[in-house]
């Protein structure tokens, strides 16, 4: 529980992320989450004494809508973009998680079974350290999801997802370690 409380405190102290989550909350997207670097990077920055927004290139805003048409997702992308001023307009990347299986293999070279929710994507991330998500609820509380727990994140341990073979793991781990040399990388077997 200590790590969950600490995670929430770190996220709430990250102005850019809170702006994104406060705006996303007003959009009322179905089953929305912010995940990936926008969540784990502020923790790494906090642990290493860097500014909260160091290394954050984008904010991955996921939602889940059974309508997998390109047109429906494009309408949401335009709606989300209209809700933000620059630079956030360019930094918030919104994607319907119900559509990921339609393009993932072509982009990353490995099959991807359809998801049933936004949270269903988390166990498929490259590393347990990456598999963290948050949502700001209507009442101001924060929902935090971490299917592998938070130990790897708070111990700064970058290891491969234990439930899948990750193509490009060395590249992903190397990129993270260049930004945070303090990370311990455990090579994929």
VENDAVEN-V134683 format. One record per backbone hydrogen bond with DSSP energy under -0.5 kcal/mol. CO is the residue of the C=O (numbers start at 1). NH is the residue of the N-H. E is the energy in kcal/mol with one decimal. If there is no record, write none. Layout:
# VENDAVEN-V134683
co=CO nh=NH e=E
co=CO nh=NH e=E
This chain:
# VENDAVEN-V134683
co=1 nh=5 e=-2.4
co=2 nh=6 e=-2.4
co=3 nh=7 e=-3.1
co=4 nh=8 e=-2.5
co=5 nh=9 e=-2.2
co=6 nh=10 e=-2.4
co=7 nh=11 e=-2.7
co=8 nh=12 e=-2.6
co=9 nh=13 e=-1.1
co=11 nh=14 e=-1.7
co=13 nh=15 e=-0.8
co=14 nh=18 e=-2.5
co=15 nh=19 e=-2.3
co=16 nh=20 e=-2.1
co=17 nh=21 e=-2.8
co=18 nh=22 e=-2.9
co=19 nh=23 e=-2.2
co=20 nh=24 e=-2.9
co=21 nh=25 e=-2.3
co=22 nh=26 e=-1.1
co=23 nh=27 e=-1.0
co=24 nh=27 e=-0.7
co=24 nh=28 e=-0.8
co=24 nh=29 e=-0.6
co=25 nh=28 e=-0.7
co=29 nh=32 e=-0.9
co=30 nh=64 e=-2.5
co=33 nh=35 e=-0.5
co=33 nh=62 e=-3.1
co=34 nh=134 e=-2.4
co=35 nh=38 e=-0.8
co=35 nh=60 e=-0.7
co=36 nh=39 e=-2.2
co=36 nh=40 e=-2.1
co=37 nh=41 e=-2.0
co=39 nh=43 e=-0.7
co=40 nh=44 e=-2.2
co=41 nh=45 e=-2.8
co=42 nh=46 e=-2.4
co=43 nh=47 e=-2.7
co=44 nh=48 e=-1.5
co=45 nh=49 e=-0.6
co=45 nh=50 e=-2.4
co=46 nh=49 e=-0.9
co=51 nh=54 e=-1.9
co=53 nh=56 e=-1.9
co=55 nh=57 e=-0.8
co=58 nh=60 e=-0.5
co=59 nh=61 e=-0.8
co=59 nh=93 e=-2.6
co=60 nh=35 e=-2.0
co=60 nh=62 e=-0.7
co=61 nh=95 e=-2.0
co=62 nh=33 e=-2.1
co=63 nh=97 e=-3.3
co=66 nh=68 e=-1.1
co=69 nh=73 e=-1.8
co=70 nh=74 e=-2.9
co=71 nh=75 e=-2.0
co=72 nh=76 e=-1.6
co=73 nh=77 e=-2.8
co=74 nh=78 e=-2.4
co=75 nh=79 e=-2.1
co=76 nh=80 e=-2.9
co=77 nh=81 e=-2.4
co=78 nh=82 e=-2.1
co=79 nh=83 e=-0.8
co=80 nh=83 e=-1.0
co=80 nh=84 e=-0.5
co=81 nh=84 e=-1.2
co=85 nh=88 e=-0.9
co=85 nh=89 e=-1.3
co=87 nh=90 e=-0.8
co=87 nh=91 e=-1.2
co=88 nh=92 e=-2.4
co=91 nh=59 e=-2.8
co=91 nh=93 e=-0.7
co=92 nh=94 e=-0.7
co=93 nh=61 e=-2.3
co=95 nh=63 e=-1.7
co=95 nh=97 e=-0.7
co=96 nh=99 e=-1.9
co=97 nh=100 e=-0.6
co=99 nh=102 e=-2.1
co=99 nh=103 e=-0.6
co=100 nh=103 e=-1.4
co=100 nh=104 e=-2.4
co=103 nh=107 e=-1.8
co=104 nh=108 e=-3.3
co=105 nh=109 e=-2.4
co=118 nh=121 e=-1.6
co=119 nh=122 e=-1.2
co=119 nh=123 e=-0.5
co=121 nh=124 e=-1.9
co=122 nh=125 e=-1.9
co=126 nh=161 e=-2.4
co=127 nh=130 e=-1.0
co=127 nh=131 e=-1.1
co=130 nh=36 e=-0.6
co=130 nh=132 e=-2.2
co=132 nh=36 e=-1.1
co=133 nh=145 e=-2.5
co=134 nh=34 e=-2.7
co=135 nh=137 e=-0.7
co=135 nh=143 e=-2.9
co=137 nh=140 e=-2.0
co=141 nh=137 e=-3.1
co=143 nh=135 e=-1.9
co=145 nh=133 e=-2.4
co=146 nh=149 e=-2.2
co=150 nh=154 e=-2.5
co=151 nh=155 e=-2.0
co=152 nh=157 e=-2.8
co=153 nh=156 e=-0.9
co=156 nh=158 e=-0.6
co=156 nh=184 e=-2.9
co=157 nh=159 e=-0.8
co=158 nh=186 e=-2.7
co=161 nh=164 e=-1.2
co=164 nh=166 e=-0.5
co=165 nh=167 e=-0.7
co=166 nh=169 e=-1.3
co=168 nh=172 e=-2.4
co=169 nh=173 e=-3.2
co=170 nh=174 e=-2.4
co=171 nh=175 e=-2.2
co=172 nh=176 e=-2.0
co=173 nh=177 e=-2.6
co=174 nh=178 e=-1.9
co=175 nh=179 e=-1.3
co=176 nh=180 e=-2.3
co=180 nh=183 e=-2.4
co=183 nh=185 e=-0.6
co=184 nh=158 e=-3.5
co=184 nh=186 e=-0.5
co=185 nh=187 e=-0.7
co=186 nh=160 e=-0.5
